[in-house]
């Protein structure tokens, strides 16, 4: 698989479970995952288990219909950018949001070694108030 095909497989599966399985399959054991400063989940996480527990679990329990709608990709050798819009509803407030976002993926030898999120955190934070 090409780097672009690997990244697409983490977004474009038939279900979120399939996307998660593809992420786990292609993620290096020591991969770093950076949620943007100012974002509610801000921080750096290492490896699939930590990412799963500290990012995906919170997104699935604290939010309803939290999703990333990909508009396109930019493939640049060992880097792949995915860009689009986040949507969701914060459970505690019932408030919806949409926010522009880009993800930067770095790959080496067909393995994802890092992920970095760039997002307009203001609409997300506002939905939590």
Secondary structure, DSSP 8 states (H G I E B T S, - for coil): --HHHHHHHTTSSSSHHHHHHHHHHHEEEEEEEEE-TTSTT-EEEEHHHHHIIIIIHHHHHHEEEEEEEEEEEEEETTEEEEEEEEEEEETTT--EEEEEEEEEEEEETTEEEEEEEEE-HHHHHHHT-
